[in-house]
Amino acid sequence: MWTIKSSHASGWRIALASSRAASRAVRYELRQKGVENEVIDDVVADLDEEAAARAALESKMGGWQHLDRATFQKRAMGFLGRRGFNYAIVKQVCDDGWAQIEEENAAGNEAGG
């Protein structure tokens, strides 16, 4: 089995910076590719889990504007949970996402009426 050494770490950082995945998912993916544990630790140390979760959720929110809160929460929490984010981050990002939807809907109602 071949392994990927630290010389590729900067490339992994760049590739994963926009991956919208939790560090747990990134660790798993890199292990599957044969990356050494030291390199994995170095790569995931720079990941901002909350920012990645927000970016992932924003990619879906456009199609979820019409949902009620319960359905939005269910879909958003499932979506982020399947990507490996922990509950605390998922809950915070989902609450913030719903608040954003409410603000946009309120602004749209004010502008339209």
N, C-alpha and C positions, 0 to 999 in steps of 0.2 A: 504494500500500500504506500502510495506517495503522500507526502505532506507538504503543505504550503507554509513557508517560513515567513519571518517578520519582514522580509524585503517586499512582500506584497501587502503589508498591513495598510499602508497609505492608500493603496488602490481599493482595498475593501472598505476603508472609512468613507472614501468618496462615493463608492457605489451604494453603500448602506445609508448614507446621510439622507437620501431622499426615498428610502425604502418604505417608510410609513409602517414599520414593524417594531414590535416590542423587542427588548434585548433578549428575552427568553427565546423568541422565534429566530432572531438573528444567530444566537448561539447554536441552536439546533441546526440551522441551515449550514453554518460554517463547519460544524463538526461533520455533517454529512459530506461535505466537500473535502474533508481531510485536513482542515486547517488546525494547526497546533493550538493547544489550550492557551498558551501565553499570548499568542497573536489574537485569539478570540477575546481574551480579557482586555487587551489593549484596544481593540476595535470597539467593543461595547462600552468601555469606560467613557467614551465621548458621546454616546447616544443620549439624547434628551427624550425620555419616554413620553412625557406629557406633550411635547411639541410634535412628536411622531404620531401620537394618538389624535391630536387635534387635526393634523394634516390628513390623516386617514379618514376621519369623520367628515371633514369638509369636502372630501371627494365624493361623498354620498349625499350630503345634505340637500343639494339642489333638487333631487327627486323626492325628498321627504318633507318638503315644505307644507304639503297639504294634510299631513298626518296629525291625529290627535296626540296628546302628550304620552299616553300609555303606549300606543303603538310605536311612536318615535323612540321612546326609551327602550322598548323591547328589541326593536331592530338595531338601534345604535349599540346597545350593550352587547347583544349577540355578535354583531359585526366586529366590535373591538375585542371582545373576549376571545373570539376565534383567532384573532391575530396575536394573542399572547399577552395582552395588557392586563395588569392586575386590577382588581375590583376598585380600589381607591381612585386610580387614575381614570378608569372607565366611568365611574360615577361622576367625578368632577367634570370631565370633558362632556359627558352627556348632558349634565345640568347646564353647563355653559352653552352647549349647542342649542338646547331648547330655549334658553333665554335669548339667544341670537335670533332664532326663528320668531319668537314673540315680538322682539323689537322690530324686525323687518316687516312682520304682518301689521303691527301698529303703525309704522311709518307709511306703509302702503295704504292703509285705511284712511289715514289723515290726508294723504296726497290725493286719494281718489274721492274723498267725500267732503 
